[in-house]
Amino acid sequence: MRLVGAARCHLCERARATLAELQEELAFDLDEVDITGVPELEERYRQWLPVVEIGGERAFVYFVDPPAFRRKLAQARAAEQGL
């Protein structure tokens, strides 16, 4: 799981809070990437922030929908187990 965000991004803060609640419920690892000051990442992500990736795939932009997150996480976990 990865959250791509930037400093002083209110949508990023909201996504981080939502993911923290979901993390307590669903026990997943979360890597955070701050694109601030990194030209390559700024170019790739700036217009989409925040970006949440599940299994290396972009799953959410702008906001995290908890029911959809639960479904996508379950699908990613099933795929990892070959189900």
N, C-alpha and C positions, 0 to 999 in steps of 0.2 A: 504494500500500500504506500502511496506517495502523495503528498500534498505539495504542490508547487505554488508558491505565493511570493509576496513582496512586502517590504516594510511599509507601514502606514496604509495598508489596504484593508478597509473595513469589511469587505466581502471575504477576504482571507481570514480575518479574525472570526467571523461568523462560521465559516467552514471548519476552522480549527476547533471551535467550541462544539459544533455538531459532531465532528469526528471523535472528540474526547468522550462525549456521552456514549457514542456507538462503540468505542473501544472498550469501555467498561462492560458493556453488555456482551460484545462479541469476541473480545480478546484477540486482537490482531496487532501486528507491528505497524508502526507508522513512521516513515521517513519524511522529513520536511526539507524542501529545497527552497532557499531564498534566492530569487533571481536578481535582486538588487545589485546593480553595478557589474553584472556579468553580461557583456554585450550579446553573446550567442544565445543565452537563455532569455534575455530581455526580448530579443527579436522573435524568438520562437513562441514565447508564452504571454507576453505583456497584454495583448488584447483579450486574452481568455481568462485571466485570473479571477479566482483561484482555479487551479486544475487539480482534480483528484484522479489518480491512475490506480487501477486495480489490475494486477497481473500484467503490468507493463502497457496496458491499454487505457486510453483516456476514457474515463467513466462519467465524470461530471465537470462542468465548467460553471462559473458564477455562483452556484450554490449546490448543496448536497441534500438530496431528497432521502430521508432515512428509510422509508420502505423500499425504494429502488436500490439504495445502497445495500440493504440486507439481502435482496435478491441477487444482486451482482456479486456480492462477496460469496454467497452460497454457491453460485455458479462457478466462480473462480476456484473455490476450494474443491468442488466436485471434479473440475477439470484437472486439478493438480493430482487428484487421487485416481484419475483415469475412469471416472464414473460417467 
